[in-house]
Amino acid sequence: MSGELETAALASGGGWLKWKREHADIPPGTPCANCETPLQGTYCHVCGQLAEDFHKSVWKLTVEAVESLLHLDGRLFKTLPALFKRPGRLTRDYLDGKRAYQVQPFRMFLVILLVVIFAGHWATTTNAHRAEARGDTTNTQLNIVGPGGRADDPAARAEARARIAADTTMSDGEKAMALAALDRDWIKFSRSVSDAAAGDVAARSGTLEEDRIRVTSAVANDTQLSAMQHWAQTRYDAVKDDPERFALLLEIWGHRIAILALPVSALMLTLLFAFNRRFYVFDHLVFSMHSLSFQMLLLIVIFLLSMLIGGAAWWLLVASPVHLFLHMKGAYQRSTIGTLARMFVLFNLTTITFSLLAVLWLYLGFNEMSGGH
């Protein structure tokens, strides 16, 4: 299930790779293999089937594959410059029906998303290897330790057990709970908490029914708490033991979460222009695809430059709001003040929404570290 995004992007990329045939493999006049109509060109004019002989040598298939990859659709070299120089005009032209010179927005979005994933992985891996070569491992692995320092150190664990056993201020029940927590035996910890709660309630005066309800509630709360602690602890240990797998899971889920940026962006723009009947959800989707395509192209440039000049490449992010302003002003034909006001609202909505998406991303990666348990 981890390759659905890449598969869709590669399939969309096929629209950029046109192998332009100058002649058909089967000569004109030959009956079409599908409908038996005499062929007049490269395709059958009745059923549309390609007039091609698929019985070919390996050498010919290889030559055709290379040729098809080298014939890029010319629309790409018209769309990308316009996306950088005149983004508002590019989107406005598409919405006004002037689409012949443009790459389809969704196809461009998917392919660029695929490229930014590869570029990000390449840059991260390269920079991590360089950091390892310099002896700096702070950014190459997750250094996860327990709240008490090196909790897995046998000597430290034995010392902690001795301190708990020698503590005269603790009851037997409290010691049992502390030892169970130290051993991360949450089932035993839950039982100790339950026994302590039951004993405390029995020692108090009151109505038996009230005491029973209170004990039951305490046991239920402690059981629920211990279950949550167990859920978090098992995944915490898995991340600590295998940080590379956690990083891989974050990368996989990052691909899937990234695709949500498109409908989320269109929804926010729909809210911004809710009282303007000139624009429809389709218009906002096209704008979002063009805008996000530029932002991802900017990320690709930053990733590649970071391998050469380091963190200074991230200063290119200042181009992001500038481009968004020019794009929004041109596409929606708003005034400068109106565009800036909408950008301010959009910034706040984006901060909240994408923060929630980031939390979802981390949760999904963290949750899968248990191996599905």
Phi and psi in degrees as a GROMACS rama.xvg file:
@    title "Ramachandran Plot"
@    xaxis  label "Phi"
@    yaxis  label "Psi"
@TYPE xy
-85.5891  -7.17635  SER-2
-111.722  12.7706  GLY-3
-65.6124  -37.9864  GLU-4
-67.729  -43.9856  LEU-5
-63.4371  -38.7306  GLU-6
-63.3605  -43.8801  THR-7
-63.7184  -40.6787  ALA-8
-67.0571  -41.9599  ALA-9
-64.9947  -38.396  LEU-10
-64.8137  -39.4863  ALA-11
-67.6731  -34.6332  SER-12
-62.2866  -22.9246  GLY-13
-61.5445  -25.04  GLY-14
-69.2825  -18.7557  GLY-15
-85.5776  -14.7563  TRP-16
-108.635  92.5385  LEU-17
-104.904  121.986  LYS-18
-93.3938  111.513  TRP-19
-89.5492  110.754  LYS-20
-81.4124  137.828  ARG-21
-94.7124  -18.9455  GLU-22
-155.788  162.101  HIS-23
-86.3654  153.938  ALA-24
-70.6365  -29.5576  ASP-25
-102.426  129.479  ILE-26
-65.7887  150.83  PRO-27
-57.8848  147.398  PRO-28
95.0948  -18.8292  GLY-29
-71.2537  135.175  THR-30
-60.5767  138.155  PRO-31
-63.6756  134.505  CYS-32
-65.7386  -20.0125  ALA-33
-93.198  -49.3505  ASN-34
-119.679  -1.11129  CYS-35
66.09  17.4687  GLU-36
-77.9707  136.021  THR-37
-57.9653  127.534  PRO-38
-71.7297  143.888  LEU-39
-120.867  -5.20892  GLN-40
-168.956  -154.858  GLY-41
-66.5457  -33.088  THR-42
-122.594  150.469  TYR-43
-68.2727  127.242  CYS-44
-76.4811  -5.0054  HIS-45
-100.012  -54.7058  VAL-46
-104.494  -13.1843  CYS-47
84.2547  4.5369  GLY-48
-70.2062  142.581  GLN-49
-67.9924  132.37  LEU-50
-85.7723  79.4535  ALA-51
-136.162  140.7  GLU-52
-92.4928  114.751  ASP-53
-88.1121  2.51028  PHE-54
-87.9274  90.5132  HIS-55
-128.505  156.817  LYS-56
-75.4042  162.729  SER-57
-61.7005  -37.9506  VAL-58
-63.188  -43.9572  TRP-59
-66.9403  -39.5161  LYS-60
-62.2649  -40.073  LEU-61
-64.6672  -44.5137  THR-62
-61.1246  -43.4486  VAL-63
-66.138  -37.793  GLU-64
-64.4482  -44.5493  ALA-65
-64.6448  -41.8106  VAL-66
-63.4974  -40.6343  GLU-67
-65.6975  -34.279  SER-68
-72.9617  -25.6591  LEU-69
-88.2294  -11.9021  LEU-70
-96.5036  86.4991  HIS-71
-79.8495  142.193  LEU-72
-63.3843  130.398  ASP-73
-64.6091  -19.0135  GLY-74
-63.1359  -28.243  ARG-75
-60.3231  -41.1325  LEU-76
-80.3498  -3.61992  PHE-77
-100.966  -31.7114  LYS-78
-75.2876  -46.451  THR-79
-63.5653  -46.1869  LEU-80
-59.5055  -39.3357  PRO-81
-65.6924  -34.2131  ALA-82
-63.663  -32.4202  LEU-83
-85.3855  -43.2595  PHE-84
-90.1999  -41.6232  LYS-85
-134.019  64.1086  ARG-86
-63.1952  -37.6524  PRO-87
-64.2932  -41.7394  GLY-88
-66.7669  -37.9557  ARG-89
-59.408  -49.8124  LEU-90
-67.1057  -41.759  THR-91
-62.0811  -40.523  ARG-92
-62.062  -43.2966  ASP-93
-63.8733  -42.5022  TYR-94
-69.381  -28.151  LEU-95
-85.8119  -0.00261032  ASP-96
99.515  -0.177454  GLY-97
-89.057  82.9367  LYS-98
-117.785  -6.61517  ARG-99
-62.255  -33.1083  ALA-100
-88.7704  -4.1094  TYR-101
-103.015  148.38  GLN-102
-73.5889  141.877  VAL-103
-56.1386  129.751  GLN-104
-55.9822  -43.6139  PRO-105
-69.689  -37.4774  PHE-106
-63.0778  -43.5896  ARG-107
-64.0279  -41.3892  MET-108
-59.7011  -46.6156  PHE-109
-65.8183  -43.1713  LEU-110
-67.353  -42.6914  VAL-111
-65.4837  -36.4962  ILE-112
-60.9136  -41.0633  LEU-113
-62.102  -42.729  LEU-114
-66.9187  -40.4867  VAL-115
-67.3428  -31.331  VAL-116
-64.6605  -47.2409  ILE-117
-64.1865  -43.2583  PHE-118
-64.023  -41.8763  ALA-119
-64.1532  -42.5818  GLY-120
-64.6107  -42.6328  HIS-121
-63.563  -46.2367  TRP-122
-65.2725  -41.982  ALA-123
-62.9988  -45.6334  THR-124
-63.6624  -43.7381  THR-125
-63.7836  -47.0779  THR-126
-65.4837  -35.1803  ASN-127
-65.8403  -41.4337  ALA-128
-65.0437  -38.1465  HIS-129
-66.3289  -38.9511  ARG-130
-65.015  -38.9294  ALA-131
-64.3444  -39.0005  GLU-132
-64.5868  -30.8994  ALA-133
-83.8393  -6.93391  ARG-134
86.3598  10.0439  GLY-135
-98.1839  104.281  ASP-136
-104.662  9.01884  THR-137
-67.8621  -26.6099  THR-138
-105.905  3.22709  ASN-139
-106.376  -9.27082  THR-140
-150.929  160.5  GLN-141
-91.1603  112.144  LEU-142
-91.815  93.2601  ASN-143
-108.281  122.601  ILE-144
-129.67  163.451  VAL-145
-74.5644  167.448  GLY-146
-62.9705  -22.0526  PRO-147
-98.3013  17.4581  GLY-148
94.0417  -131.387  GLY-149
-86.0834  83.351  ARG-150
-71.1589  -19.3091  ALA-151
-90.9973  3.15089  ASP-152
-73.1185  119.404  ASP-153
-57.767  -39.2968  PRO-154
-64.6065  -42.2825  ALA-155
-66.3961  -38.5121  ALA-156
-65.0734  -42.4856  ARG-157
-64.1862  -39.1135  ALA-158
-65.4875  -40.1837  GLU-159
-65.1136  -40.5623  ALA-160
-63.2366  -38.8587  ARG-161
-65.7496  -40.0902  ALA-162
-64.9933  -39.4839  ARG-163
-65.9289  -43.4577  ILE-164
-64.8078  -32.9558  ALA-165
-87.1325  -6.75191  ALA-166
-75.351  112.475  ASP-167
-81.0192  -12.4403  THR-168
-83.2921  -8.6671  THR-169
-100.766  141.223  MET-170
-78.45  171.253  SER-171
-62.384  -38.765  ASP-172
-64.7132  -41.2684  GLY-173
-65.625  -39.1383  GLU-174
-63.899  -41.1751  LYS-175
-61.7334  -40.7025  ALA-176
-65.131  -43.476  MET-177
-63.9769  -41.7199  ALA-178
-67.0303  -38.1519  LEU-179
-65.6178  -39.1417  ALA-180
-66.5939  -38.4886  ALA-181
-63.8246  -37.8722  LEU-182
-84.0603  -3.04865  ASP-183
59.1767  32.8075  ARG-184
-95.6891  86.9371  ASP-185
-73.8686  -23.5718  TRP-186
-67.7344  -47.6231  ILE-187
-63.6749  -36.9925  LYS-188
-62.9314  -43.4885  PHE-189
-61.8237  -42.3927  SER-190
-64.5124  -39.0411  ARG-191
-64.7312  -42.2629  SER-192
-63.3851  -41.7964  VAL-193
-63.8559  -44.318  SER-194
-62.6284  -40.9672  ASP-195
-65.0162  -41.7302  ALA-196
-64.5133  -43.6232  ALA-197
-63.4694  -43.1991  ALA-198
-65.0013  -37.9979  GLY-199
-67.3775  -39.1045  ASP-200
-69.5785  -39.0894  VAL-201
-64.6487  -30.5151  ALA-202
-76.0356  -20.7275  ALA-203
-86.6543  154.124  ARG-204
-83.4834  155.546  SER-205
151.653  -179.633  GLY-206
-72.7122  138.763  THR-207
-62.082  -37.5043  LEU-208
-66.7348  -41.1287  GLU-209
-64.731  -40.2761  GLU-210
-64.8507  -40.0465  ASP-211
-63.4741  -43.3094  ARG-212
-64.1356  -41.2119  ILE-213
-65.237  -41.408  ARG-214
-65.5859  -44.4125  VAL-215
-60.3049  -42.5446  THR-216
-64.7111  -41.6775  SER-217
-63.9472  -42.4603  ALA-218
-63.372  -42.9298  VAL-219
-63.5142  -43.4082  ALA-220
-64.6383  -42.1666  ASN-221
-67.4701  -36.6088  ASP-222
-64.9111  -42.6342  THR-223
-63.9994  -42.7029  GLN-224
-62.5199  -43.2962  LEU-225
-66.1839  -34.836  SER-226
-64.3978  -41.7986  ALA-227
-66.0067  -40.5463  MET-228
-63.9579  -39.3611  GLN-229
-65.1634  -42.3064  HIS-230
-58.297  -47.3213  TRP-231
-69.9139  -39.1589  ALA-232
-67.4511  -41.2494  GLN-233
-62.8543  -40.036  THR-234
-74.7898  -35.6988  ARG-235
-60.2401  -45.3924  TYR-236
-64.4544  -38.9542  ASP-237
-65.1797  -39.9951  ALA-238
-65.1731  -40.569  VAL-239
-66.3113  -37.2794  LYS-240
-77.8084  -30.1798  ASP-241
-139.5  71.4328  ASP-242
-64.837  -27.8125  PRO-243
-64.6783  -40.788  GLU-244
-65.8233  -37.8934  ARG-245
-62.9864  -42.3285  PHE-246
-63.1079  -38.1869  ALA-247
-66.62  -42.0317  LEU-248
-63.9549  -38.9248  LEU-249
-62.734  -38.4046  LEU-250
-65.8367  -42.9684  GLU-251
-64.0588  -47.5483  ILE-252
-69.5482  -28.2254  TRP-253
-61.0268  -38.2731  GLY-254
-60.4047  -43.3652  HIS-255
-73.3176  -38.7384  ARG-256
-68.7549  -33.1183  ILE-257
-59.2742  -35.4414  ALA-258
-66.3358  -22.4905  ILE-259
-71.7465  -16.6465  LEU-260
-60.6158  -30.7692  ALA-261
-67.9726  -57.1343  LEU-262
-65.1204  -31.8647  PRO-263
-65.9092  -44.0812  VAL-264
-62.8163  -43.4482  SER-265
-64.3049  -37.3129  ALA-266
-64.859  -41.9407  LEU-267
-64.7244  -40.0214  MET-268
-66.8255  -35.2026  LEU-269
-61.5516  -39.9649  THR-270
-66.9414  -37.895  LEU-271
-65.5989  -34.6943  LEU-272
-111.595  32.1302  PHE-273
-62.2195  -29.6255  ALA-274
-101.312  11.8286  PHE-275
-111.853  107.206  ASN-276
-80.0386  -0.506704  ARG-277
-71.4921  -26.238  ARG-278
-114.716  145.489  PHE-279
-119.656  172.191  TYR-280
-59.5508  -36.6697  VAL-281
-58.2969  -42.0773  PHE-282
-60.6332  -42.1308  ASP-283
-68.6101  -33.9579  HIS-284
-65.097  -43.5316  LEU-285
-63.8581  -45.4668  VAL-286
-58.2751  -44.8668  PHE-287
-63.2835  -41.0055  SER-288
-64.4778  -41.9541  MET-289
-67.3154  -44.5899  HIS-290
-64.3847  -46.9482  SER-291
-66.6101  -31.3285  LEU-292
-62.9247  -43.1203  SER-293
-64.3283  -44.4748  PHE-294
-60.5913  -38.1482  GLN-295
-71.8849  -36.3793  MET-296
-62.5872  -39.015  LEU-297
-62.9388  -40.0472  LEU-298
-63.7558  -38.4292  LEU-299
-60.9425  -45.3028  ILE-300
-60.9368  -42.3781  VAL-301
-65.0943  -43.5158  ILE-302
-59.5296  -45.0425  PHE-303
-69.492  -40.932  LEU-304
-68.7239  -30.3582  LEU-305
-62.7181  -25.6841  SER-306
-74.7009  -15.2235  MET-307
-104.637  -44.0217  LEU-308
-117.719  2.86762  ILE-309
78.0895  -149.396  GLY-310
-64.9663  -16.6111  GLY-311
-62.2589  -22.0256  ALA-312
-62.902  -25.1216  ALA-313
-71.6207  -10.1732  TRP-314
-65.309  -18.3596  TRP-315
-64.8332  -14.1763  LEU-316
-62.0682  -17.5858  LEU-317
-64.1788  -20.3104  VAL-318
-72.3997  -18.1783  ALA-319
-63.4893  -54.0592  SER-320
-67.0488  -30.8929  PRO-321
-63.5492  -46.75  VAL-322
-64.3107  -41.2207  HIS-323
-61.3357  -39.7499  LEU-324
-63.2815  -49.6088  PHE-325
-62.9691  -39.526  LEU-326
-65.8359  -50.0064  HIS-327
-66.1999  -41.0894  MET-328
-63.8651  -41.0969  LYS-329
-77.0348  -40.6529  GLY-330
-71.4595  -41.475  ALA-331
-97.0451  -5.10364  TYR-332
53.7983  51.1668  GLN-333
-102.039  164.908  ARG-334
-74.1665  167.824  SER-335
-61.1326  -45.0735  THR-336
-65.0629  -44.4435  ILE-337
-63.3135  -38.337  GLY-338
-67.22  -44.3326  THR-339
-64.1919  -38.4177  LEU-340
-64.2714  -43.8682  ALA-341
-67.7027  -35.3796  ARG-342
-63.7805  -37.3812  MET-343
-64.2616  -45.7447  PHE-344
-64.9746  -41.6413  VAL-345
-63.1531  -37.0318  LEU-346
-61.8059  -43.9066  PHE-347
-68.0237  -42.0801  ASN-348
-63.1132  -40.5531  LEU-349
-64.7264  -41.5653  THR-350
-59.6081  -45.5696  THR-351
-68.6757  -48.4392  ILE-352
-66.0733  -46.2755  THR-353
-75.9528  -20.099  PHE-354
-67.1874  -40.8073  SER-355
-65.5293  -39.2309  LEU-356
-64.657  -36.665  LEU-357
-65.5317  -40.2032  ALA-358
-63.9146  -42.5842  VAL-359
-61.4372  -41.9149  LEU-360
-59.5461  -48.639  TRP-361
-65.3056  -39.9142  LEU-362
-62.5779  -45.3503  TYR-363
-63.4009  -41.7235  LEU-364
-67.2351  -41.2824  GLY-365
-66.3158  -42.0629  PHE-366
-65.218  -34.8385  ASN-367
-76.364  -10.2011  GLU-368
-66.1022  -15.7292  MET-369
-79.306  -7.59362  SER-370
76.9396  22.1462  GLY-371
92.2085  3.23249  GLY-372
